Amino acid sequence: MDESFVQGIVGGVLNRHKDRVLDKKRIQTLMVEIAANIDVASQYTNVKELAKDNPLSIEMWKGHKEELSKEYLDFWTCELCGQNTHLVDYDYLGNGTNHLQCELKAENAERKEKKGKK
């Protein structure tokens, strides 16, 4: 898939939405639709090799794939269970980079221990 083909996909999506007001939600919708169209087109051609240097590359829509450094993974490690938390949503993180579940288990264990001492 070459650059002009990708531009055609983007142009087609934008043309379908030309009579609508662009707000943040509409832009998100356009991004998803463009990514889906590129994904479908990638089934028929080798997109990943040709699109690496293209600003409309599949990596841009699906997330950049690169090897994570040891320092990065060490930083994003739960102190309680030792597993990486770099892919965990912020809603499921406790203090720092710990899993919320690990922190809740530790807190419950601490409460039980205190009750047992009384």
N, C-alpha and C positions, 0 to 999 in steps of 0.2 A: 504494500500500500504506500503510495507516494504522497508527498505533501499536498498536491492538488486534489487527490482523492479525499484526504482528511478535511481539507478546506471545503470540499463539496458536501461532506457530511455535516460539518458545522453550519455551512450556509443553508442547507436544507432544514435543519432544526430551527435556526433563527428565522427563516422564511415562514415556517409554520406558526411562529409566535410573533410575527411582525405587528399585529394589531393589538397587542397586549402591552400593558405598562410593565416596565422592568423594575421590580423591587427585589429585596434580598431573597424572598421565597421563590420568586420567578427565576432568578439567576441560579438558585440551587436546583430547581427543576430542570433548567436548561442543561446544567452540568451533568446531571444524572442521565438525561435523555441522550446527550452527546456521547457520554461514556458507554451507554448501552448500545448505541449505534456503532460505535467503534469496536466494541466487543463482538458484536455480530459480524461485522466486516472482517475482524481478525480471524474468524473461523475459515475464511476463504483465501486469506493471504497472510504472509509472515509480517506482522505489524512490528513486533518487538525489535527486530534487527534494523529495519528501515526508519523507525520512529525515535531512536535514541536521541538524536540531535535536534529533533523537531519539537518546538514548544507545545505542540498539540499531541505529544506522545502519550501512549497508553499508560506509561509510568506516572505521568502527571495526574491522570484521573484515578488510577488505582493505588497510588502511593509508591513512593520511590523505594526500590528494593536495593538495599546495600547491606553489607556485613556490619553488624554492630560490634563496636570495640569492647574489649574486656572491661575498661574503665566505666563505660556506659552501663553495661550489664551489672557490674559490681555495685554501681550507684543504685540502680533499680532492683534491689534485692530486699526481700522481706527479712527483717532481723529475727523474726520468730520461727519461720519455717525454712528459710534459706533459698526459696524459689524466686525467680525473676518476676518483677511486677511491671515491666515496661509495656506490656500489652493490656494491663488492667485499666478499666475506666476509672476516672477519678472518683466516681461515686462509690467505688468498692475499695478505695484505699483508706487506711486509718491514719495514724500519725506518721508523718514522713512518707516512706515508701513501703510501709507494711500493709499486708492484706487486712482489710476490715474484719474478715472472718477470723483471722489469727488473733487479732487484738481482742475481739469479743470472747473468743475461747479462753485466752489468757486472763481476761478480766473475770470471767465466770469461775475459772479455776482458783483465782486469788480470793474471790468472795467465799467459795466453798471452804478453802483453807482457813480463812478467818473465822468462819462459823464453827468449824471443827475445833478450833483452839479455845472457844468461849466456854 
